[in-house]
Amino acid sequence: MQPRPKSFKAFWLLTVKSVEVGTSSGSGPTRGAPLTTLLSVDVAAGPKSLHPACALRSGRAMAVTQRDSATRILLAEEKSPQRNMKTWPLGFGVKLEIVTPFLGKYRPFVGRCCQTCTPKSWQSCFHKHLPSLGFHNVLQVTEEDTRYRGWLVRRLCYFLAVLDWKVHSETPQDLQERIFRSKRVQDVMSLKVPQPRGAGFVVSKSPAQWRSKVLQILGQIQSPLSLFILRLCSWALLRLLNRVFLNLLLHKGQLEMVRRAAQMPDVPLVFLSTRKSQLDGLLLPFLLFSQGLGVPRVTWEYQAYTPSLRALLSWLGGVFLPPGAEHMPDSDRGALSRAILASYIEELLKSQQHLVIFLEEPVSGVSRLSAPGGEWLALVLGAVRAGAVPDVMLVPVGIAYDVAPNASCGGLSGSAQPFGLWSCLLAIRRALGREFGCVRVDFAQPFSLQEYTANSIFRRSCSRKSLEELLLPVILGKSPDLLDWEKWEEWYPGLGAAVELKADERVLVGRLGLHSLSAGVSCSAVMAVAIMSALLLHKHREGVFLSRLMSDFSWLVEEILLRNRDVGFSGRLRDLVLHALSLLQGCISLHRLSRGDVLVAPRETEAAVRELSWHSAALLPVFTCEAVGACAINALLVEMLPFLGPAELPAAVVLSQEELSRKALALLQLLPRDFLLLQPCQSVSCYGQDVLDKLIQCGLLVAEEAPSERLACDTARRRFPRKLLWKEMEDFNDSDSDYDQDAGKRCFKISQLDNCPDFFLFLCGLLGPLLKTFERAAAFLAESGGPERELEYVEKLQRFLVRKAREDGSFECTNRSLAASSVRTFKELGVLRTRPGPAGPILHLSETFSTKGNQEQLEKFIGQFTSS
């Protein structure tokens, strides 16, 4: 008889062992096998030949032999082998060897806009032939991209191609005069602003003084484009990108949708992009410039860069939020800065110049809406509401790297030193010493801002409650009847640059930002390094054979494609696995067994685990519903564990649909919506139903026939109940569970398929870093002292997380952004209260959670969803 498991994870591991009995011995590492490093292996003893690797750079290919793959790619002791010229096949990315292509024929075409919010935009800028156009490598510039031919042109093709790129619309010559004469600025100049006490009487300024002040603030916002510096930096950036990246892929069909939107008269484009690296602010305008879409204006953070670098970025098209725009409304400089900034955005859109806004926090490691992105989005909405332009086409953008240039340090520390020219040159020098793999940029389908605004106002009728009202009674064990209500969240609490917006317009800006960020992330491709990192961190943390790793890599790619998400690579399976392992060489250790296989084991160091966690976070948006459902199942089984026998397996447990839905709704309410990237146009009850549907579709749950008078498969006509269970208009679906009286009595069992336990633990691991951080933040409440500033509280929590991670090696839970998310959620939950202070907001424990018993209740509530 098997011993009784002490934890739920051990309970599942017993299931895994029982499933693996009788399988082949090559499926995983064995303790008795002798290990030797690859350096001491005679590679000639392995297979005699290996097929040439698929081209990883368009126009180039790697011919990799078994000896190269063992000594050069896996260990990376020497530089990459010689690359021979080989062109990509026509239609790169359509025919895949590594997986069964989606629907048996093509890759999924990602990026279609939301049919619920923008049904008219769904039909525009799209044609059924666009998905078949294939991919284009932006970095492959030849003499065919210039107007000239010849041997000299082939050597100067980069420089000549950049000279041919069109700038299109430029800044109006009388921009300063227009802004000075604008109604907003004149209204501020005509007001008598009260002076501080002791400053004497109010002195009115002359027009020359006002003009000087306006020009000074406008100079902080933008500068005219310098065509010489623009083309010179574009040529240098093209050379740099070719050195550090294998390719920069762009779907031609997505680019054609953007070009069609750009041809609409008097309708400018605003690109709402994700942000994975500081390089994104140069990469995206470079891509648009090279593809004939002109030079866009790119939003940058003012305080993040030194004055010299700000000047260079402004000559390249950068725009900044002036420091005075975030001051209080009664400030003279703040009111004038906001008026100038709003007038500048109106003039920018009138001149048909495109604008790039980054919605994510810069290099935070998790998907979170950034405050500066909300400021710029509010200014665009205000310009459209003021009638400066009839409409604006919004284009969500997703950027994906194999390895982002600053991924090794992003989101892991709270220091934010200004970035200068010397820092930029030093970063370039470090980047030239290594390769970062491939880059993929995806454009979602453009949609109309006016259409989204009209539909959003029509649908904004649902009453909402705070997280404290919804979840606090559940945590304390009082009343669980409000979980299907909508949660009130404010994603942009500041919006200092758009104080004239009303409360409902601020909510609209937050919903639009979350909707666009969700669209940008959903159209982003999943890269090979992200897939490999997720497998090593959440499935094979103790090590895995290379043969098994290749099989799991192929399985996970197929799962991603079946969820209508694309991958950013193509090629032979073995070459892609070796490519991903070579880019993760600092995070893994490789050993060769005496029987010829290779053991791949992730390192347990702090830097290695953090980097693997950084890369694997890209898979959470793909499996969000399944991960929430797996954690909900985990919570139910944790409650049942004391009542189960020692020999019972999870597959024998019957789960009620009603209880499973309650656990899923509780978890959906707890987690931040911008972290899960749930679109605001759908209700939480609809997402709860999606969670259940996805668990059935992926095979984790199977229906259990409950004893009743009617069989579940009975299709006879049924009468509607007196009380309908419909929640909102968007909750209509094709199932009959909305009006079935026995819907809440349905039961399920966990599937008995061989891969079910591994897949279950993998899904729980995707949400593990956030849930463990929340759980440890609840444990930290007992150690927190008296009232203190919020920044100091986050710093202490960060040190507490690092100390806990050193005990069990869970360094994926030490991300500063996750710690800040837990503090924000605890404030919404009523665990922490804030009050204003002279140096910033001050946090203190609420009366409810000042007792140890309620703190333990909170920790237990969060801990039930974790599998550890």
N, C-alpha and C positions, 0 to 999 in steps of 0.2 A: 504494500500500500504506500502511496506517495505521501510525503509529509505535508502537513497543512501549511500553506503559504502565509508568510508574515506580512506581506504587502501586496497591493494589487498588481504592481509590475511583476513581482515574482509569480503571481497567479497566472499572468499571461505568458511568462517565460516557460512555465510548465506546459502550457498549451503548445508553445513553439517546439519544445523538445519532443512532445508526443507526436507532433505532426512530422518532424524531421526524421523520426525513426524509420529506417528502411530506405532513406534517400541515398543518393550517391555520396561517396566520401569526399568528392571534390567540391562540394557545395560550400564549404566554409573551412576555416583554419582549425586544425587539431592541435591539442596541447603537446602530444608526443612527437610531432614532426620536427626534425632538426632544422634550424634556421641558419642560413649564412647570408651575408650581405651580397648584393649584386656585384660589388666590386671584386669579390673573390670567385665569381662564377665564370666558367669557361663558356662564353656565349656560343662558341662553335658547336657545343653539344646540344644546343636547342634546335628548333626547326631550321632547315637549310635555307629557306627562302620566305620572303614576306612580300605581299603585293605592294606596289607603290602606293603611298598615301594619297588621299584626295587633296586637291589643291586647297590650301588655306588662305592663299592670297590670290585674288583674281589676276590672272596673267602669270602666276608662278605656282610651282608645285614642289612638294618635298618628296624625294625618293628615299624612303626610309627602309632600311634593312633591319633584320633582327638584331644585329650588332649595334646599329645606330639607336634602335628603340631601347635597348637595354642600358647602354652606357651614356648616350647623349641626351635622349629625351627624358627618360625616367629619372636619372640621377642629375642631369643637367650639369655635369662636370666640365663639359666642353661646350663650345658654341654649336649652334644648330648646324646640321649637315648642309652640304652644298645644295643649292636650289636650282633646279633645271627649269627652263622655260616650258610652260604648258598652259594652254588656254582653257578657260572653263567651258563646259558644254553649254549649248544654247538653252536658255530657260533655267538658269541656276536655281536650285532650290525646289524645283517642281518634282523631279524624279529622285526619290530618296532610297538609298540602299540600306540605311540603318534601321528603318522602321517600315511598317506597313503604312503607306501614305493614307492621309485622312480621307475617309469614304472610298478608299481604294484607288484614288486617282490623283487628287491635288492636295496641296496644303490648304489650311483654312485661310480665308481672306479676312483679316482682322481690321477693326477700326470703324465699323458702321456705327452711325450715331443712334441715339436712343429713340425708339419709335413712340414711347410714351410721352416724352417731353417735346420732341421735335419731329412730328410725323411728316411735315412738308419737307424738311431738310433731308429726310431719309430718301426721298425720291430725287433730290437734286444732286448734281455733281457726281453722279454714279452711273455706270453702265455695266452690263453683264460681262463685257469683254475685258474690263480692267483687271480682274484677278489673274488672268492668264498672261499679263505682260512681263512677269518675271522681275528679276532684281538687277540693280546696277551698282557697280563699285565706283564710288565717287573718287577714290584715290587713284584709279587707273586713268591717267591723263596721257594721251599720246598725240602724235602730230595730227590725227584726224579731228581732234578737238580744237585745232587752230585753223586759220585761214591760209596757212602756208604749208609747203612740202619741201622735203630735202633732208640731207644728212645733218645739216646744221640745226634744222628745226627739231629733229628728233632729240638733239641734245639740249635744246632750249625750250622744249614744249611746255614745261611748267610755267615759265615766265611769259611766254607768248599767249598761253591759254588764259592766264590771269588778266592780261591786258585786254582781252576780248570780252571779259565778263561785264555785263551791263549793270549800272547803278540804278537806273530808272529814276524814280521820284527822289528829289532832294529837298532840303530844308528851304522854305521860301526866303527870299532875300530880305524882305521887310518883316521878318518874324518878330524882331524886338519891338518894332513900332506897333504891330498888331496886338501883341500882348500888353504893351503899355496902354493902348487905347481900348482894351477890352472892358466890358461892363463890370466884370468881377473885380479887376484891379482898380478901376475908377471908384467903385463903391467903397473899397477899403481905404483909398486915399481920401475920400470925402468924409470919413468917420472921424470923430474926435476920440482917440483912444485915451482912457484915463491913465495917468502916470502914477508911479508908486509914491507913497508918502514921503515927504521931505524933498521931493524933486522939484517943488516950485510949481509955477503955472505951466499950462500946456503951451508948447511952442509949435506952431504950425510950420510944416516944412514947405520949401519952395518946390516948384515943378522939377527943377534941375536935381534937387536932392532926392526926390521921389524916383526920378528916372535912374539915377545912379544906384539907388538901392534895388530897383527892379532888375537892372542889368547884372548886379552882383548876384542876386538870387538865381536869375536865369542861367548865369555862368556856372553855378553849382549844379544845376539840373542837366545841362547839355552843352555841347559845343558843335560848331559846324563840322561836317565830315571833311577829313583830309584825304583826298583821293590818292595822293602819293603814298602816305603812310598806310592807307587801306590796302592798296594793291601790293605794297612791299610786305606787309604783315600776312596777307593772304598767301603770297608765294612762300614765305618762310613757314607758315603753318602747314601748307601742303607738303613741303619737304619733311617737316617734323612728323606729321601724321603717317607718312609713308615709312618712316623709320621705326616708329613705336607700335603701329597697328598693322595687322595682316590685311585687313580690308575695312571699308566703311560702306555697309550695304544699305540700300534704299530701294523700296518697292516702287516700280514704275507706275503701277496702278494708283497707289496712294499719292504719288507726286502729281499724277494727272488730275486727281480730284482737287488738289490744292490749286493747280493752275487754272482750272475751270472756275473755282471760287474767286481767284484773283482777277479774272476778266469781268466780273460783275461791275457795272458802272457805279461809282460813288459809294462803294462798299469796301472799306479796308479790311485787312486780315489781322487778327490778333492771335498769336500762337501761345497756347497755354501748355507749358512743358513741364515734365518731371525733371528732377535734378539728381544726378548720381555722382557728379564730379564738378570741381571748379572749372574744368575744361569745357563744360557744356555751354557756358556763355560765349565762347569763341567758336565751338564746333558747330552749333546750330546756325548762326548767321553765316558762317563760311559755307555751309551746305546750301543754304538758300541763295547766297550770292553766286555759287558755282552753277546752280541749276536754273539761272535766269529769272529768279524771283526778286531780284534787287537786294539792297542792303537794308535790313530791318533795324529798328531801334531796339536795343536790348537793355532790360532793366538790371541794374546792379545795386548792391548795398553800399551806401555811402561810407559807413564807419568801418567796413571790412577791408578797405584798401587805403594805401598811402596816397598823398596828393599827386605824386609823380605818376603812379599807376592809374589813378583816376583820370588824369589828363590824357594819357594814352588811350584808355578805354573810351573816353568821350570822343576822341578823334575817329575812333573806329565805329561809332554809332551808339555808344553807351549812354544811358540816362540814369539819373540818380534821384532818390527822394532827398530833398534838402533837409538839413537838420531842423529848421524852423517849422516844417510841415507837421511835426508831431507834438508841437507845443500846445498849451492850453488855448481854447478859443479866445480868451480875453487878452492874449498876448499880441502886441503890435506886429512883431516879426512873424509869429505863427500864422496870423490871419492873412498877412500879405503873401507868405510863402505858399499857403494853400490856394489862394486865388491865382497866383502865377502858375502853379503846377496844374491846376484844373484848366486854365486857359491854354497852357502849352499842349496838354493832351488833346483838347479840342482842335487846335491848329494842326497838330500832328495827324490826326485822323482826317481832317479836311483835305490835307495835301496828299492823301492816299499812301502814306508811309505805313509799312507794317510794323507791328510791335510784338516783341517777345517777352512774355512774363513767365517766371518760374514759380510754380505753385508750391513746391516742396521746400522744406527747410534745407539749407545748403549742407549736403554731406552729413545727414543726421543718422543714417543707418536704418531708419524706419520711415514709412510714408506718413508724413504729418504736414498739414497745411501751414505755410509760412505766413507770418504777419505782413511782411512787405508785399508778398504776392496779393494778399487781400486788399492792401492799399491801392495798388495799381488797378486791380480788377474793379474796385469801387469807382475809381476815376474814369475808367472806360464806360461803366454803366451810367455815371453821371453825365458824361459827354453825350451819350445816346439819348438820355432822358431830356437833356437841354436842347436837343434838335441840331447839334453840330453836324451830325451825319444821319442819314435815314436809318442805317442799320450797320452792324458789324458782324462779320463771319468769324466765329471762334473755331480754332483748329487745335484740338488736343494733340500733344506730341509725346511719344514715349522713346526714351533713349536707354539702350542696354549695352553694357560692356561685358566682355569676358572678365577682365580685371580693370576696374576703374583706376585711373592714375593715382588717386589719393585714397583708395579704399582701405589701405592698411592702417590708416589713422583716423578715418572719418567716423564721427559719432562716438568716439571712445574717450574723449576728454572734453573738458569744459572750457579750455583755454581758447581764446579767439584773438590772437594777435593780428594787427593789420598786415595785409599781404602787400609787399612792395615789389619794385622791379628786381632788386637783388634776390629776393625770395623766389620770384618767378624764374629767373635765370638758373638759380640753383636747382629748382624743381625740374627744369628742362634737362639739365645736365644729369641728374639722377635718372630721369626717364629714358635717356639715351642708352643707359646701361642694361636695359631689360626690354622684353616684349610684353605687351598687354593683350595679345590675342586679337579678337575681332570686335567690331562695333556695329550696331544695328540701330537705325533711326526709323521710327514708324510714325506716319501721320494718320490720325483718325479722320473720319469724314467731317468736313466743315459743317457747322450748324449755325442758324441765325440766332443772334442775341435777342432780337425783338420777339421771335416766336417762342423762345424758351421763357422769356419774361412773362408773356401773355399766358402761356399754359401753366407756369408756376403760380401765378396769382390766382388762377382759376382753381388750382388744386390745393391751395393753402387754406384749407378749412378744417383740418383735423386738430382737435384739442390735444395739447401735450402737457406732460407733467415732468417735473424735475426728476433726476436720477435718485435723489433722496426719497422722494415720495414713492417711486416705483420699487426700488430694490431694498431699501432699508428695512421695511417690514419683513421681507423674505429672509434677510440675513439674521434678524433677531427672532425669527420664528413666529411672526404674528399673523400676517395675511398675505397670501401669494396671488391675490385676485387681480392685480393691476399690471401683470407682466406684458400683456398684449397691447398696452397703451404706447403711444409714441413718446420718445424721450426728448426733452428740450435740451438742445446743445447749441452753444454759441462758439463758432469756430474762429471768428475774428472779433474779439472783444474790444479792440482798440479802434482801429480805423480813424486815426487822428487826421489823416490827409483828406478825409471826406466826411467831416462833421455835419455837413448840411444834409446828409442822407437821413431819411426817416428810419424808424425802428424796423418796419417791414422791409425796407430796401436793404438794410444791413443783413437781415435774415436771408434775403434773396442773394446777396453777395456770397454769404457763406454756403448756401446750397449750390450756387453756380460753381464756386471753387471746388467743392467736394465732388460735384458731378463731373467736372472737367478733369480733375486729378484721377478719379476712378476710370474715366475713359482713356486717359493717357497711359495709365498702368495696364489696363486690360488689353491695349493694343501693342504693348511692348513685347518683344520676343524674349523667350527664355534661352539663355546662353548655356553652353556646355559646361562651363565652370560652375554655374549655379546648380545645375543638376548633379554634378559630381560632388559638390560641397554638401548638398542636402543628403545624398546617400551616405557619405562618410560620417556626417555629424548626427543624423537622426536614425540611421538604419544599421550602419556598420562601424560603430564607434570603437569597438574592440578589435577591428581588423577584418579583412575579407580577402579572399583569393581574387586575382585579376580576372579569371574566367567567370566567377560569379558576379564580379563588379560589372563586367561587360553585359551580362545578361540583365542585371538590374537597371543598367543605364538604358538599354533598349526598351525595357518594360516601362520605365518612367517617362521616356520620350513619347511612347505610344499613349500613355495616360494623359499627357499634356495635350497632344493633338486631338484626342477624343473629346476634350473639353473646349474645343474651338479656340485654342491658343496656339500660336506659332512658336517655332524654335529658330534660333539665329544661326543655324549651321546646316551643313549637308556634307555627306561623305560616308566613307566606310566606318563601320562601328569601331574597329580596333584603333584606327588612326584618330578618331575623335576622342576616345578614352585616353589615349596617350597624350594627345594635345591638351586635354583638361588637366591631366596629372602633371604635365610639364609646367603649366602655369601655377599649379599649387605645390610646387616642389618644396617650398618652405614650410608647408603645413602637414606633410606626410612623410613617412619613412617606408622604405621599400626593402623587402627581403626576398631572397630566392630560396625555395625549398628544394630538398634533394630530389624530389620527384618531378621537378621541372616547372612547377607553377610559381607565381609571384604573390607574395603576401603584401597587401597594401594596408597600412595602419595609419590613422590620423595621429598627429602628435598631440600630446596633452598639455603643451605649453599655453600660456595665456595668450600670446600673440597668435598662435595657430588656431586656437578655438575661436577667438574673436573674428579672425578673417574668414574662417569657414562659416560662421554665423552670419557675417555680413553678406557673403555671396548667396547663402541658402535662403535668405529672406525674400528673394525674388520669386520663390515658389509658393509662398503663402497666399498671394492673391489668386493663384490658379486653383488651390484646394481650400479656399476659405470655408465654404459650406461643409465640406467633408470633415475639415479639421474641427469646426464647431460641433458637428454631430458626434465625432469620435470622443471629444472631451465630455459631451453630454452623456454618452454611453458610459464613459469612465466614471462619471459622478453617480450614475445609477448603480453600477456594479460595486462601487465603494460602499454604498449604503447596504447592499445585499451581502457583502463579503462576510460579515459576522454570522450570517444565517446559512451559509453554504457549507456543504460537507467538504472534507479534505480531498476527495476524489472527483468532485464536480468540476466541470470545465465551463468557461464562459458561454460556449455554444449551447449549453443546456438551460441557460437562464432565459426566462420569458420576460420581455420588456413591454411595458404598456406604452401605447402611443401618447396618451395624455401626459404621463410622467416624463417621457422623453422630450415632448414638446416643451414642457415647463422648464426643464433643465436647459434646453437650447435657448429658450427665450431669456432666461436669467443670464446666461453667458453673453448673449447678444446685447443685452442691456448694460452689462458690466463693462464690456470692452469698448474703447473709443471707436466711434463710427469712422473717423478719418484714418484710423489704423487698419480697420478691416476693409476700408474702401467700399462700404455699402452705399449704393446710390440713394440719395435722399428722396427720389421719386417713388420708392417702394416702401411699404410699411414693414415694421418689424415682424408682424404676424405673417406677412407674405414670405419674409426671409426664413422664418421658422418652418414654414411648410416646405420651402426649397431645401432646407437642411435635411428634412426627412426624405424628400424625394431623391436627393443626391446620395444619401446612404443606401437607399434601395438600388439605385442605378449602378453604383460602383460595386455592389455585391456584398457590402458589409452586413446588411440586414436582409432577412427573408421573412415573409409574412407567416404568422403562426395562426392556424385555424382555431379560433376560440369557440368553445361550446355555446351554441345559441340555437334558436328556432330556425333561423335562416342561415344558410351557408354564405361565406364571403364571396363565393363565385356565382351566387344566384343573381341573374340579370333580370329578374322580373321587375315590373313597374312598381315603384315605391311612391308613397305619398309624401309631400313636403311636410316637414314639422311645423308646428305653430311658431316656434322661435327660430329664425334663421341665424346662422352663425357668421354671416358676412361681416367683415370689419370695415373695409373701405372699397372704393371703386376699383382700385388696382388689384384687389384680392381675387377677382374673378379668374378662374382657371378652368381647365378642361376636366378636372376630376370631379367626382360627385361627393367628395368629403365635406363640402360646405353645408349640405342639407341632409346628410346621413345621420340618423339618430344614433347609430352605433359607431360613429367615427372615433369617438374618444375611447371606445372599448376595444379597439383593435390592438393586437399584440404582435410582437416581432421577436425573432431569435437571431442571434449572431451567426453569420454564415460559417459553415464548416469547411470552406475551401482552404487549401494548403497555405495560400499566401495571405489569408485574412489576418492572423495575429501580427505578422510583420507590417502589413499595410496599416493596421490599426495603430500600432505604436509609432509608425512613421508620421501619421496624421497628427497624433497627439504631440509629437516632437516639434511640429511646425509652429504650434501655438505655445510650446513649452517655455521659451525665453520670456515672453510677455507675462504668462501666468505665474511663472516662478518669481519674476520680479515683483508682481503685485503681492504674491504671498509673502515674500520677504519684506516688502514695504509694510505689510500689516504686522509682521513680527517686530519691525523696527519701532513701532509705536511705543512699545514698552521701554525702549532705550532712549527715545527722544526726550530732551529736557523740557524746559519751559518755553515760552513764546520766543521765536527767533525769526529772522528774515528768511524769506522763501529761498533765496539763493544759498544761504548757509545751510538750510534744511536739506536741500538737494545735494549739496556737497557731502554732508554727513551721511545721507542715505547712500550716496555713491561709494563712500569708503566702507560702509556696512556691507554692501553687495559684494565688493571686492574681497572682504574678509571671509564672507560666507562661501564665495566661489573658490577660494584657496583651500577650503576644507574638502570639497567634493569635486573640484575641477569644472564646475559649471560657469565658465567665464563668458558664455554667451549671454548671461543675465547681468552683465556689468556695463551694458551700454547706457550712457548718460541720458539719451533720449527716452529709453524705456523707464528710467527712474523719474524723469520729468513727467512722463505720461501717467505714472502711478500717482504722483502728487496731484496732478490735475484731476484725475478720476476720484481720488479721495476727497478733494475739495467739493466736487459735484455731489458726491455721496453723503456729504455731511460729516465725514470723519474728521476733516481738518477745517477750521474756520480761519478767515482772513480778516485783518483789520488794517487800515492804512497806518503807515509809519513814516517818519522823516526820511529814512533811507530806502524805502520800498515797502511792499506789503509784508505783514508779519503773520506767521502761521502759529496756530495753537490748537490743541486737541479740543474737540467739542465735549460737552458734558456727557453725551451718550457714550462715547468711547474713552472716557477717562478711567473707566473701570476695567480691570483685567479680564473679567468675564466676557464683555462685549468685544474686546480686542481678540480674544481667542475665538469667539464666534465668527468674526470677520476672517481671520486666518483659516479657520476650518472651512468656511464657505468657499473661499478661493482655492484652497488646497484640494477640494474634491474633484476639481477639473484637471489636475495635473496627474500624470501617469507615474511619477517617481515616488 
